[in-house]
Amino acid sequence: MNVLNSLSDKKIDVGIFAMENAQGGVVIESVEALAENKCKIVDMFYVEISQN
């Protein structure tokens, strides 16, 4: 299930997905998906991920 599709189809009210990462920068797939789906960004936040 795609978060943005579910938002557009009104199956969910809010969703969280990655817009960028530290190594690769902007996630192009996310930007393209935002352009294709009607949704509103209400907040952005950073999550620190530590891999061992």
N, C-alpha and C positions, 0 to 999 in steps of 0.2 A: 504494500500500500504506500503510495506517495503522499507525503504530508501536504504539499501544495495542491494536489488534485483533490484530496479529501477536504481541504479548506474551501476550494472553489465549489465543490459539490455539496457543501454545507453538512458533511458527515461529521466534522469536528469544528469546534469553535476557535481553538488556538493550536498552534504547533510549533515545534522547535526543530531547526535544522542548521547545518553548518554553512557559513558564508565564506569563511577563510580558515586557513591553517598556517601554522608557523613555518613549515617547510615549503609549502607550495603556493602560499599567498591566497588570492581569491579563488574560490571553487567555482569554475566556469559553469559547471552543470547547474549550480544553484542560481547563478545570475540568469542563465537562459530560462530556467524553470520559472523564476519570478516574472520574466518578460511574457511568458505564455499564460500565466494564471493570475486571476484577479484576487489579490490579497493585500493586506496592509501590514507593514512592519510597525509593531507597537513598542518594541524594546529590543535592544541588543546588549549582549553581555559576553564576557570572556570566561572560558573554562580552562583551567590549567590541567594538562594531562601529562602524567609522568609515566614513562615506560621503562621498565627494568630489563 
